[in-house]
Amino acid sequence: MGANQEVTDNNAAFRGASAHDTTLMMTHFSSTCLVTPRRMLLAAISFGLSLAAMTYAANPNQGTLNPGSAAALQWVGDAIGGPSVTTESTCQDGVNCDVFTIHLTGAASDYAGKQLVVKITFSMLSDYDLYVHKDTVNGKVVFPGGNGSQPGTFEQVVINPATSGAGDYVVHVTYSDVVPSDQYHGTATIMSAATATPPPMRTANYISGGITFSNSIPVKAPVALRDGEPSNRTDFAGNAYVGAIRGFPAGVDLWRFDLNPLSPSFDPNMRVPIYRGQPDAFSPAATEAELGGDGGGDIDLAVPFSLPPSQANPTLSFCSLIAANISTGNSTDRAATFQKNPVGNGTGGVIVDDRQWQEFLGNTSVYMWYRTLQPAVTQIQRSDDGGLTFGPAVTAGTTTQVGPIDVHQSDGVVYAGTSQGTVAVGTPPGVGLPPTSYTVNQAATDPNGVAHLFFVTKVADDGTPNGTVYVCYSNDADILLKHSTDKGATWSLPVRVNNVGTNSNVFPWMETGPTPGSVGIVWFGTVGGNDDNAEWRVYYAQSFNASSANPTFREIQVTEPEHIIHAANISEGGLTGANNRNLIDYFQVSFDPQGAAVVAYTDDHNDYDGHTYVSRQLSGPSINGGNLPAQVEGTALVIPPGTATVSSDEVMPPRVPGLNGEQVTDYSQDLQEGSIPRIHAADASDVLTTRYETSGSGPNFAIAATMRVSDLSFIPGQTTWQMSFAANAPHNVLSPTGTYSFGASDHADQFFVEADTDVNGGQTFTYGVTARANDGKLIYTIVGNADAGEFNQADNTISVQVSVAKLNAILGTAGHPLITNGTVLSGLRSRSYTIEVVPPVSGQASRQGRRDIARGGTQFVAHDTSFNPGPIPTATPYPPPFVAPGTTPVPTPPRRRLANIATRVNVQGGQNDGIAGFIKRNAATKRVMVRALGPSIGIAGGLQDPVLRVFDSTGAQIATNDNWRTTQQAEISASGLAPKNDKEAAVIINLTGATAHSNYTAILSGANGGTGIGLVEVYDLDAESFADLGNVATRGFVGTGDNVLIGGFVVRDDSLTNQPQNILVRGIGPSLSAAGVSNPLQDPFIELHDAQGALVVSNDDWGSSPDAAALTTSGLAPTNPKESAILKTLAPSPYTVILKGATGGTGVGNVEAYNLGNQ
């Protein structure tokens, strides 16, 4: 495979051969994938690359140095020398590569002020490539090779052992293109850092701050085990596109954001990532089995610079790598639909390609640049139909790896960089024609290489005659920038971009602005070395004079102060790198029409693997000049409907936390089978939610996790349901969005609980520990039996409980802090999978490779029954609200609200039916579920066949249902709130009332005149809507005993800061006679109870309440003195209201709850 290409694994991602050690990994081919001719070829290539031979060594094969060594180690290559090889991954030691091991004695601190210089020399007839690994030949890549080409005569790397450590360094030399008798000569020398001559540099000025970014938002897609290495483009109309790879052959995913400031759905905070499916998908219909994508190894996007003829929207071009080919296509309707090249792109050179890049010229032409894998020959093709099909290829010669391509819009000159620090320049032979040849110029060199990872080349349309060409690269320590004003013929001195106190800075990317010297640059940085102690953050630098002798850079951290995106080493070795590759190989920045920086990056701090997050500049200098205006969301920022390929339920991911406080949520029916197919069906392994909680005290203090799946009517064998959590994670606070934790779980003590079934259906419940290995895999080790476990088929849940004492025994042995009252637990995520070690038992279908994951969620506080946790830790507000003088603050959805409301009523027919009224506040649309329950209540006299009708404020019926499976079955099941009895009723509706307060009524009755006790409920399914449920009022017959009227509501705080809310509760009776009720309850009495059933407060006549004055001020005091009311400040929690007669009286009454906040 190419050095930077992605593939996905199948069941090895979930369970290894051992029952006690499991590994999560994503770096091999699937053995159960859809087979096409291209995939057969790629599988054959993969098999060829896996034939590893024993390691052959140079002569001599090792040597030792210490901090005081004066003499150099010397050796000579000893391999045969053929055939030629262009990548380290494809060489065979002893044939066309060999190794030499350097032993550095002492400690890292002994090498302060010292450098290890490794150099190989050879004649100009040959070309060798130098790689250096830490500890073993498959260890961490210290130097990635490929830093020279013929007619060079040496390659060299300078290593700082004080930061990269003492111990072994393995020199791996590949024979790129050599004369067999011309062996290289190697040397390794310890020298003073002062004697190593640094390359001349320009000096820069640095400004910190003055720019803010939005909170980082994770984007999500169904099924995806990973979605990283995001390509990020924003067109002139404000359509921002982010594409990410799942890995070959699972395909790629795409999201769109509306960043047009004139649009009613303008989304400056990027909080509405509109999922647009898989542009390279084989089976686009959202209702059938999905078979993955025609690619997924790499993705790149391109957008035009003007509107194409006869189009309403700018084109989006995409390409997805399938190795034997490159899938290409485009969209002309803002990614609602895609046109795909039905045969893939006919790529140039020898079959098997790697790392393709795209860029538009004008509004219809698209250039694509990539390399063949073996031999590594560059290829450039042009499309003149918006990236759908491409013409013949032109080569710019051999290379080790290619970086991005760019085109000067004024003259059509093409620029494309390589990891060797060269830039290929193609000049069109005439107006409108593509270049027929390319000149390759050396743009940059560095003793430590220029490919950590991609060598980024961009040309600015800045009004200068040739445009300014920039190269941006990392030498592993710093981000460096150079420029050319003569089409790449000559280059400036480099200048250091970073000045944020980080020692290791990698993965740079840049974009250019409209004026000379205007650039924006992003990168990953960490204090200290690139090792497993690292804590990586995302940084952004902006300059308006980057091409001057002394440029100025304004720098800011993009990610929130506590937000660590990756708590481990970063592999720089591409696909064949032996280190942690969860961030894959790059991320990007683009600019929107306002000149704000848009950043999409990979993050695995809270997940199994790398996934894409987005953030956008909110304030400070615009790349277009001046400052960004105040950022005000559009007045109609709502979740758009689905498309032919994406259902409406999946345009946005499931809300976090879940409706019942679940810290982890997932898409419904996004089960995967093997590596690729998605199964649209309810299943025992289809994870919906996971809730963590603590119980007991003292020796009974325990942690329990409960996973809900979509269908547990059948408990399959050889299946695992696993739930993870972590203690002692640094940065253990919630994101200001309230949807995920900043806890860096890979630097924490990680645990899991799981339920397993064997081939005969036997059930076990265990707990264990988890660790992230150096290569990024998660290693799971079972420690022992859990204290309790249960499969609850009626509730579709699997629960496992483990005592805190067992976990603390592990922590105590390690000398780590114990779990106590107030310990914050993060790293919450869950998964289920089936690995059939033996065939399934008779009568059971095979489930081999069936699996689902639920990505990282929020966090929770461990506490026993007597603990008062006090204030819950929250993240530092970031960015601070940006409100320009005289402007209105950016609106946000109501965070404290009534999340769901329910009333139990004795349905007697006619005016004694259950009648629930509720109010939607705000003109925005609100999505709700209304349920009518009876049989599942589980009490004598229950309503056996509820019927539900819903009316708007005009009296028009907007929904009705008898048995819930007859309509909206899939949508209701996906919500996780489906009734348990098929006779019960439910509807999901969008409340679209356009006024500030819109009234709705739900009537619960019995089919065929049936009577009995029923439950009518309203659930808020849309936390992101600006509308909320302002109040509920349920009318029903109030009897005695079990036949009193019982109302329930949940106070939620979606900011997760546990803020209370003012709630007013009323019991109404006598005044109902004015509404035509003939038998009203004459003396209502209400009680308010908490979640444990304890009485909070009660009231008979509202005027006797100590809050009578406040009730009057609220405007909601009852009109009859015999009616009752309670005004109470309530913490987020479920509550129950009981309405009965004060002296045992009966009659029709109303129980009502009003939210006095967020009005």
N, C-alpha and C positions, 0 to 999 in steps of 0.2 A: 504494500500500500504506500501511497505517497506520504511524505513526512508530516503533512498537516491535514490529513483526511480523517473523517470520523466513521466508525462502524458501530453497530449495536450488537449486543450479545442476546442470547435467549435465556434459558433457565439458569445458567451459571450466575446470572445477576442476582439470584435469590438463594440458592442453596448449593453448597459444595458437597463433596462426597461424604464428609463427616456430619453426623447428626448434631455435633456440638460446636462446630466451627463453620460459620457461613460467611460468604463474601459477596459484596455488592460491587460489580464491575461492569464496564461497558466498553470493552476494547477488542472484542473478537467477533467473528462472523456468526450469524445464526445458522444452526443446523436444521431449522424448521422454517426456512423462509420461502417466500414465493419465488419460483425459479423462472428466470427469463434467460435468453441467450447471453445478455450482458452480465447477468448475475452469475451464470455458470462460469464465464470467463474470469470474473473477479474472484470467485471462490477458488478457482484453480490457481490464480496468482497468489491468493492468501496462503494456500497450502504450500506453494513453492517457497514462500518467504518463511514459513514456519520450520523449515528443515534446518534447524540450528546444528552446527558442528561444534566440536570442542574448540576452545580458544587456543590459537597458535600465537607464539610470542616472537618478539624481535630478538636480536643478538647483541648483548645479553638481554634478558627479559625483565630485569628489575634492578633497582638501586636505591640507596638510602641517603637522605639529606637531613641536616639539622640546622637550627638557626645560625650557627657559626660556620657552616660549610663554605669553603672558599673555592674548592674545585667543582667543576661541573660534572654531572653524570653524562655519559655518552653512550650511544647505541646506534646500530645500523639495522635498517629494515631487512626482513628475512623471508617475506612472502614471495610466492612465485611471480606475481605481477600481472596476471590476466585472468579472466577478461576484465575490461574496464568497468568501473562501478561509479555511480554518481551519488549514492546515499549510503549512509552507514548501515541502514537496516537491511540492505540487499547484498552486503559483502559477505564473503566466507573467509574467516580467519585462517591464515596460512596460504590462502590462494590469492586474494586481492585485498587483504588488510591484515594487520597484526597489532600486537599490544606491547606496551612497556609500562611497568608499574613503578611509580615513585613513592617511596615510603618516607613521609615527613615525621620525624620523631618529635617528642615534646608536646606541649599544649599550644592551643591557638594563640594565647597571650604571649608566648615566647617569640612570636613572629611579628610583633608590633614594629612597624617601620620597615618590614621586610617584604620582598616580593619573590614569588616563584615564577621564573620565566622559562617557558617551554617553547622550543623552536625546532622546526625541521627544515633542512635545506636539501636542494636537489638541483639538477641541471635544468636549463630552460627547455629541454626536450620533453620533460615529463611534468605531470601535475599530480600532486598529492593533496589530500584534505586531512586536516588535523582536528580531532575531537578529544576532549578531556572529560572524564567522568570521575565522580567521587566514589571511593570505596571499591566499586566493582565495575566491570565493563558495561554492566546493565544499570549502574547506579545513576545518581543525579548528574545531569549534563551541566558541567561547569563551563565548557566552551563548545558551541554547537558545530564548529567546522565550516567549511566552505568559504573561507575568507580570502580566497585568491584563485586565479586561473592562469593558464598559459598566456604570456610567456614569463610568469613569475618564477622565482627561484627559492622562495622560502615561505613558511607560514609560522605564525608566532602567537602565543597567548601569554598575558601577564595576569597572574593570580595573586590575590591577597589572602594568605592563609590565616591572618588574624581574624578575618570575618568568615571565610569559608571553611576554616578548621584545619587542624593537623590530621595525620593519618595517611591513607592511601589515595593517590591520584593515578588513575589509569589512563594512559595515553593510547588512543585508538587511531591509527593512521589508515586511511583508505587509499587505494591505488586508483585514482580517478582516470588518468590517461597517461600511462608510463611506458617507457622503453624497458623491457625486462631486465637488462643488465644495469640499469641506472637506479640503484637503490638509494633511498633517502638516508640522511644522517640526522640523528636527533640529539639534542642537548637539553638538560634541565639544570638551572642555575638559581641559587639563592643570592639575591643582591639587595642592597639598600634601596628603599623606595626613592630616596633622593637621587640615586644614580640612574633611575629609569626616566628618560626624557619624555615628558608628556607632550602630546601634539599641541601646536600653537592654537590658541582659542581667542575668540572675541569675548569681551567682558560685557556683562549685562547688569541692569538695575532690576530690582525685584520689589513688587508691591504685594502685600498680603491683604486679602479681603476685598470688600467693595462689591462683591457679587454674592447672590444667594441662589440656591437651587431648591426645587420642590422636594418634598419627601419622596424617597425611592418607592416605586410601585412595582411589585412582582407581576409579570404577565404569566398567564397559565393557559394550558391547552389540555383537552382530554387525553388520557392514555399516556402522555409523554413521560418517560422516565428521566429524561434530561432535555433541555432546550437551551442551548448556549451558543457561544460564538456569534453574537447578533450582528447582522448587517442592518444599517440604520441610514435611511435616506428621507429627506423632507423636500417636497417639491415646492415650486414657487406659489402654488395655490394653498399651501398649508397642510397638505396631506402628508402626515408623518407615518412612515412604514418601518416596522421592525420585523425582521425575519430571523429565525433561529433554527439550528439543526438538532434533530433527534439522534442523528447518526445513521449511516447507511445500513440497511435499506429502509429505515423507518420513515424517511422523508423529512420535510421541513415544515415549520409553522409560521404564520404571518399574522400580524396585528396592525391595525390602523388607528391613528389618533387624529383628531380634528384640531389643528393648530392655526386655523384661519381666524384672525382676530375679528373679522367681520361676520363670522358665522354664528348663528344662534346656539350652536353646540360647541363653541370654542372651549377647549379643554386645556388651559395653561398649566394645570397641575398634573396633567396626564393621568388622572384617576379613572378614566374610562377607556381602558384598552379594548378596542373592538376586535374580537377574534374573527379572522377571515379564513380560517381553515388551513389546509395544506395545498398550496398551489401546484405541487407536483404529485398530487394524490392519484392513485390508480382508480379508486372507486369514490367518486365525489358525493354520492347521495348520502345524506346524514342519517337515513333510516335503514341502511343496509350494513352488512359487514364491511369494514374498511380495511384495505389491504396494504396500508402504508404508502410510501411515496416512491416515485421514480428518481431516487436520489437520497440526499440527506447527509452526504459526506462533507460538503461545503455548500454555502449559499452566498450569493451576492445579489444586490438589488441595484437598479439604476433608475433615475427619473430625469425627464427632459427639462430644458431651460425655457421652453415656450409651449404654447398649446398646439398640438398637431392639427393639421387641416381636418375639418369636418368632425371634430371630437368635442364633446362637452367637458371632458376631464383630461388632465395630463395622463400620459401612459405610465404604467409601472412595468418595468422589465425585470425578470428574475431568471436566475440559473441555479441549478441544483446538481451537485456532483454525484455521478453514479460510477465513477472510475473508468469503466470501459467506454464511457460517453459522458456528455453533459446534457442534462435536460434543460430546455429553455422554453420560455413562454412570456406572456405579458397579460396585462389587464388594462382596459380602457374605461372601467366604471368604478374606480377607487377600490379595487380588489373584491368587489362583489362576485365577479366571475372571472375565469382565467381562460385564455387561449393557449394551448400547449402544442408544441411541435410534436406531431404524432410519432415521429421516428427518432426523437432526440436530435441533438445537433450533430451533424456530420463533422466531427472534430478532425484536426489535422495531425500529421505525424503518426508514429506508431501507436496503436490502440493502447489504452489505459492512460488516463489523464489525471491531473492533480491541480488543485488550488486555483480555481478560475476567478477572475475579477471582471467587472463591467463598468462602462461609463458611456453616457450619451454624448453625441455631438448634435447640437440643435434639438429638434423635436422628433426625429424619426430614425436617425442612425445611432447604432450602439456598437461599441467596440468591446470585444472579449479577449482576455489575455490569460494564458495558462501555460502549463508545461506538460509534456509527456513524461511518463514515469521512468521508463528505461528504454533508451537513454533519455536523460533529462534535457529535452530540447524545447525552447520556448515556442509558443504558437500565438498568433494574433489573427482574429477574424472580425469582419464587420457585418452587421445586420443593417438593412435599410427598411425594415418593416417593424421597427420598434422592439427589436430583440426576440422576435418569434423564430426566424430562421437566419442562418449566417452563411456568408460566402466562403470562398477558399481561404486557406490559412497562409500566412506569411510568417517566417521565423526570424527571431532576433538572435539566434545562436543558442549555445548550451548554457546551462546555469545549474545551480543547486536547488534554488527555490525562487518563486516569483512573488513580488509584492503587488500592491494595487496599481491600476492603470488610470490615467487621467488624460483629458483632451483640452487643449486651448481652444475655446469657442470662437475666438476671433480669426484664427488662421488654420484651424484643423490639425495642428501638429500634435502628435500622440507621444505621451511619455509613460514609461513603464519601468519600475524598479525591480531589482533582484536582491537576494540575501547576500550577494557578494559586494554590495555597495555600488553597483553599476546602475545606470539608467539608459534604457534603450529609447532612442529618439527617432520617430518616423515623420518625415515631411511629405505631405501629399504632393504628387507630381502635377496636380492641377486642381482648380476649384471643384469641390464636391467629390474628389476622388480619394480613395484610401491610400496610405503609403504602400509602396511596393518593396521597400527595403528599410532597414533600421540601422542606425549608427549607435554603438554601445560605448558610453563614456564612463570612466571611473568617477563617481561622485563623492564617495566617502570611504575612509578606512579607519580602523582603530585597532590597537594591539589586542583588545579583547573582543574583537568582532563587532559587526554592526547588525546582527540578526538575532535580537533578543525580544520579540520574535520577528515581526515583519519589518522590512525596510520600506517605509511609506513615502511615496512620491506623489506630489500634487503640483498642479500649475494653476496660478491665480489669474483670473480675468480681471486685472486690476487697472486697466487703462494704459499700461506700459506697452511699448511696441511689440515685445515678444511674450509678454506675460512673465511673471516671476515664477520660476520653478523651485520648489522646496523639496528637500528630503529630510525626514524626521526618523530618528533611530535611537536605539538603546545600546549602550556598551555594557549592560548589566548593572552598572552603578548609576549612570546618569542618562537623561533624555537629551539628545543633541539635535541641533537644527542647522542646516546649511541651505544656501540658495544660489541660484544662477539667474543671470539676466540675459544670457546669450544662448538660450535654448540648450543648456546643459553642456556647453563646450568647456566652460571654466566655472569654478565653484568658490564660494566664499569660505572663510575659516568657519569652523563650527562654533556654536554658542550653546552653553548649558541652559536648558529650559527650567529644570526643577530647582527649587530652593525652599523646600517645605520640611526640611529636617529628616528626610528619608535617605537611607543608605543604598537600598536596592530599588531600582525603578525600571520597569519593563513594560512591554506591550503598548508602545505608543501608537497614537493615531492622530491625524490632524485634518482640518478643513481650512480653506482660505476664504477671506472676505473680499469685498469689492474695491478696496483701496490698497495701494502699495504698502506692504508690510503688515497687513491685517491677517492674523491667523488665530485659530483656536486649536489647542492640543490637549489630549487626554492621555492618561497612563495609570497603571497600578504602581503603588509605592508602599514600602514598609520600612520601619526603623529596624536596623540590624540586617542580617543576611537573609538570603533566600533559602530558608530551611523550615522545619516543622514548628519552630517557635514564632514564625512570622505572623503578623497581623496586617493584612493588605487592605488598603483603602483606594478610592478612586479620586483622582485629582484632575483639575482643569487649569490651563494657563492660557491667557489671552494677551496678544500684543498687537499694537498698531504701527510698530516700526521694526518688525522682525528682520528686515533686510538692511538695517542701518549698522554702522560700526559698533554702536553701543545700544542695543535694543533694551526695551523695558517690558517685563512680563508681569502681569497681574495674575496671582495664583490663588486658588481656593480649593478646599476639599469638597467634592461633589456629594459624597455620602455623608449622612448625618454624623455628628461627633462620636456617638457610640457604635456606629455601624461598621463592623468588620466584615468585608465581603468573603474572606477566605482566611482560614486559620491554619495554614500549612505551607509547605513549599509549593512553588509553581514550576511545572515542567516547561522547559523551553526546547524540548526535543521533538515536538510534533507527535505524530501517531506512535512512533517507535520509542519515544521517551519513556524512561523507566520510573519517572517520578509522578507526582500528583498532577493529573491533567484535567481536573474537574472544571477549570476555567477555560479549557480548550486552548485556542491560539491567538485570539485577538478580540477587541471590541472597538466601537466606532462612535464618532460624534458627527452631527450634522447641524445646519442652521435653518431656522424657520423664517417665515417672511418678516418677522419683527427683528430678526438678527439675534434671537436667543439660541444658546447652545442646547442641543437635544442629545442626551447621552443614553446609550443602551449598553449594558455590561452584563457579564456572567457572575453569578454569586452562588455559593454553596454553603454559606455559614449556618443555615437553618434547614438544610435539605440533604437528601441522599446523594445528590449529584448537582452539577451546575445547572442553574436556570437563569433566565433573563430578567433583569430589573431595568426600569427606566427612570430618568429624572430630567428635568428641564430648568434652564436658567429662568429665574423670576425677576431679578433686579440687577442693576449695574449696567456697565457699558454694553451697548449692542454692537455686534460685529459690523453692522451697517453704519455706525456712527451715532453719537449721542447716547442717551440712556434709554433703557426699556421703559415704556409707559407702565402705569399701574395695571396689574393683571387681574381682569375681572372675567369670571366665567360667563359663558353664554347663558342667556335666559332660558334656553331650551336644551340644556345639556342633559340628555336622557340616554338610556341604553337603547340603541337602535334594534330593529327587528332582525331576525336571522336571514339567511340566504338559502339558495338551493343546496349548499354544501355545509352550512352551519345552522343548527337549530337555534331557535330563539333562546332556549335555556342555556346555551353554551356560548353566546356572544360575550357574556361576562362570566367569570368563574363563580362557583358557589360562595356565598358570603362567609366571612370569618369574623367573629365566632359564629357558630351555628345558632339556629333558632332557640335551642335550649342550652346555650352556653358552651357547646362543644368547641374545644380549642383547635381541633383539626377537622377540616371538611374536604370533600372531594366531589367530582362530577359523578352523576349517576350513570350507570350502564356504560362505563368506559373501561370495561374489562379487556385485557389483551391476551391473546393466545399465541404461543410461540413468540417470535420477535415482532410480528407485524400486525396480524389481523385484530381489529377491534370488534368486540361482540356487543351489540346493542341489545342486551337482555339483562333482566334481574338475575343475580347470581350470589352464591354464598361467598365468593371472593371479591364481589364488587363493593369496595369500601365506600361508605357515604360520610360517616363522621366518626370521630373518636373523642371521648370525654375522659378527662383525668380528674380525680378527686381524692381526698384523704378522708380517713375515718378513724374513730377510736382514739385512745390516748394511752400513755404509758406503754406497757408491753403489747398492747393491741393496736398501737398507732400503725396505720397501714396506708399504702398507696394502691389505688385501684384504677384500672383503665378499662373503658367499655367501648368497643367498636360496634358500630351499626352497619350492617350490610343490606343490600337491597332485597335479598330473599334467602332466608335460612330454613325454608321448609324442608330442604334436604341438606344434611351435613355430609359433605364429601370426605372420602378418605385421603390419606397422604397429603394433607393440606395444612398450612400454617397461617395463623392470624397473629401478627406481631405488632406491638405498640412500644415505641421508644420514648425515652425522656432522659434528661441530663441534669445533674446537680453541679454546683460550683462553677458554672459557666461565667467567664468574664463578660461584661457588658450586658448583664441580665436585666434589661429593661425593654418595654414594648416600644415598637415604632409609634410615632405620633398618629399614624393611621389606625392603630389598634388592631391591625390584621396579622402581624407577625412579631416575633421576638428578635431583639438584637443579640441575644445570647449566642456566643461563639461556641457551639456545642463541641467542636473538635478539640477545644482546649479545656474541656470539662470532663467530669466523670460520667460516662454514658452508660445507661442501663436499658434493658428491655424486658417486657413480659410477653409471653406468647402462649397460645393454645395450639395444640397439634392433634391431628388424627392420624392413626396408622392405617395400613391397608385394610384392616378389618373394622375400621371405624372406632377403635379404641381412642379415648381422649386423655391427653396429658396437659398439665398447665405448669409452666416453668418460668424462671427468670434468669437473667444473665447480664453480661457486660459487653460493651461495644467499644471498639477502638478504630480510628482512622489510620490505616497503614500509610507508609511513605509514598506508595504509588497511588493513593487516593481511594483504595478499596476500603469498605467497611467490614471489619472482622467481628463476627458475633460468636460469643462463647457462652454456652449455657452453664450456669453455676449450680442450680438445684431446682427443687420443686417449689412452685408458688404455694401460697397459703390457701388460696381458694380459686375456683374458676367455674364458669357456667356458660353453657350454650342455651340461650333463651329463644326458642324458635318462634314463640308467639310475638316476641318483640324484635326479632331479627337482630339480636345482639350477642356478642361474645365478650365476657368479662373475665378479667384476671386480677387477682389481688396478691400483693406481696408485702410482708411486714417491713417497716422501716428498720427494724433491728437487723434483719438479714442484709439490707443494703449498707447499713452503717458498719457491719462487720467487715465488709470489703473496703469501705472508705477508711476505717480505722487502721487496717493492715497497711494501707498505702500512706498513712499519715496525713490524709486529707480531711477537710472540715466535714462534720457529720450533718446528716439531714435532721433538722430540728424544727420547732415551731417558727414559721417565717421564712424557711428556706424557699427560694424561688427555683422552680423547676422549669427548664426550657428544653429545646431540642425535641419538641413534640412532633412526631410523625408516625405513620402506621402503614402497614402493607399486608397483603395476603397473597399466597401463591400455592400452587400445586406442583410438586415434583414427584412423579411416579417412579419410584425405585423398582417396583414390580408392576405388572399389569393390574388394572383395576379389577376388583372382585366382580363376579358374574352379575350381570344386570346393570352395572354402572358404566356409563360412557367414559371414555378417556378424557382427562383434563390436563394432560401433560403440557406444562408451560403456561397454564392459565394464571393470571396475576393482575394485581392492581396496587398502586401506591397512592397514598394521600400525603401531599407535600407538607413541609414544616409549617406549624401554626403559631399560636400565641404562647402563653406560659401560664403557670398557676402557682399559688403559694401553698406549701404544705402546712397544715395546721390541724391540731387535734380539737376535740370537742369543746375545750375551754379556752381556746386561743382567740385573742382579738388582734388581728394582724396590723391594725393601724393603717396609715396611708400606704397605698400600693405604689411601688416605685414606678416612675414614669420617665419617659425619655425627655431629654432637654428639648424644649420647643425649637424646631428647626425646619425651615427657616423662620425667623420672626415674621409676624404678619407685616407684609409690605403694603402700606397705605399711603399714597401720595397726598399732600395737603389738599383738602377740599374734595377728596374722593370718598366713595363708600367702600368699606372693607369687603373683601371677597366673601361671598356667601358660602356657607358649608351646610351639609345636611344636618338635621336635628340629631344630636347624638344621644340625648336622654329622652326617652319616649315610652309609650305603651306599646310593647312589642306584640303581645297577643292578649286577647280578651275572650272570656268564655262565661256562659251562664247555664246552670242546670235548672230546668223548669219542668213543671208538671203539665204536660200538654193535654188539654181537655177538649180542644176543638173550638171553632168559632173565635170569639174574642178572648178565649182562654188558651189559644195556641201560644207558643213561644215567639215573641216578637223582639228582635234585637235591632236597635238603631245604632249607627256609628257615624262619625263625622271625619272626613278627610280634610285636613288643613293644608292650605297652599294649593295653587293651581296646577302644580306638577302632577304627573301621573303616578299612581301608587298601585303596586301589584300586591294582591292579598289572596289568601285562601279562606274560604268560609266552609265550615264543616257542620254537619248535623248528625249527632251520634245517638245511639240508643242501646242496641244489643251489647256493645262492648263495655258499657258502663259497669255492668256486673252487679246490678242491684235488682231486687224484686220490683216488679211493676215497671220495668224499663220499656220504653217505646220500641216496638219491634221492627218497624219499617219507617224510618224518618224520611220526610220529604222536605226539600229545601228550596225556597224561592228568594231571590234578591231583587230589590227595586231601587231605582234612583230617586232623586228628590222630586221628580215630576210624577212619580207613581208608575213609571214604565218598568216592566219586568226586564231585567238585564241578564238574568241567569236563573236556571232551574235545574234540579237534579233529584232523582230518586235513589238509584243505586250507583255508587261512585264509579264503578268500572265501565259503565255504559258510555261515559263521555270523559275525555281528558285523562284516560287511565295512565298513559305514559308520563304526562306532565305532573300529575299528582304523585305518582310513584317516585319520580325524580326529586320531589321536594322533601322526601323523607317523612312526610306527614300523612301518608295514605291511611284512611280508616282501617281498622283491623277486621271489620265485618263487611261483607259485600253488600249487605242491605243498607248500610249507612250511606250518607250523601256527602258530596264535596264538590266545590267548584273553585277554580282559580280565575280571577278576573282582574282586569286593569281598570282601576277607578280613574276616570278621565275628567271628572268635573272640573271646569275651568275657573271656578270662583275660589275665593279665599277659604270658604267653608262649604263643603259639599256634603249633603246628607244622604245616607243610604240606610235601607231597612232589609233585614233578613228575617224571614218567617219560617219557623219550624213547626211542621204539622205531621200527622200520621197518615200514611197511605191508606186509602179506603176508609178514612174516618177513624183510624186507630188512635188510641190514647196511651199515655204512660209518661214516665220520666225520661226526658231527653236532654241533650247538651248541644247548645249552639255556640260556635267558636269563630273568631276572626283572627287570622295570623298575618302579620306584616312580613311579606317575603322580600321586601326591597329596602334594605337599610340605606342605600345610596340615594334614594329619592329625596327631594326636598320636602315632599309631603309626609305627614305622619298622621296617625290615628288620634284625633284630639279627645274623643270621649266615646264611651259605649253606654247604651241604656237598654236594658232588657226588660220587657213586660211579660209577666206570666202570672198564673194563679198561685197564690201563696197559701199553702195548707199548713199542716202541723207535722211534727216528727220529721220523717225523711222528705216530706213534700213541701218544705220551705223553699224559697227561691235563693239559689246559691250562685253568686257571681265570682269570677276569678279574673285577674289581670296580672301581667308581668311588667315591672318597671325595668327598663334596660338602659344601660349607659354604654353606648358603642365606643366611647373614648377609652373605656376600660380603666377609668380613674376612680370608679366607685362613687361617683357624685350622686347625691340624693335628688329627689324630684318632689315638687309640691303636687299632691294628688287630693282632689275633693271627691268624696263618695256620698251619694244621696240615697235615701229610701223614700219613695214617693207612693202615695195612696189616695188620700181624699181628693186631691186636685185632679185626678184622672177622670172624675165625673164630668168635668168640663169637656173632655174629649169623647164623651159618649159611652164611657164604661159604666155599666149599670151596677156592678158589685165591687167597687174599689175597696182595698184594704184600708180600714178606718184609722188605725193607729200603728204605723210602721215602726219597727225597731231594727236597727242594723248593728252588726258586729263586724269588725275588721280583724282578720287573723293573719299571722305571718306564715312562712313556708313550713314551719314545724307544727302549725296548728294552734300556737299560743295566741291568746287574745291580745291584740294591740290596744284597741279602744272600742267603745260602743257608744251609742246614742239613741235616745228615745225621741224627745222633742228638740229640734235643732236650736231653739232659742235658749235652751239650758246648757248648751255647749260653751266651754270657756273660749271657744273661737267664734262665738256668734258675731262679733263685730267684723272679724276678717271674712266670715261667710257673707255678710251683707256687702262688704266692700268688693268682693269678687264678682258680684252681680249674679251669683248662682244660688243664693239662699232660696230654700223652698218657699212656696207661696202660702202654704198652710202650716200653722204652728204645730200641728200634730205630726208633721212629717219630720224626718230625721236627716242629719248631715254630719259628716266628719271631714275636717281639714287636717291633713297630716303630711309632714315631710318624710318621705319613704326612701330608704336605700334600695338600690337595684336588687330585685328579688321577686319571686311570685307571691301574690297575696290573694286572700279569699274574703268575700263579703257575703254575709248571711242576712237575708231579709225575712223577717217573720212578724207576726202580730204581737204587739206589746203584751197583751193579756190572753194570748192564744187565739186571737181573732184570725179570720181567713178572708180572702178576697184577692182581687187583681192588684198587683203592685209593680212598681218599676224599681230596679236596682241599677244605679248609674255610677260611673267613674269618669272623672274629668282630669285631664293632664293640664295643669295651669302653667307649665313651662313651654318654651319654644313657640309662643304665639306670635 
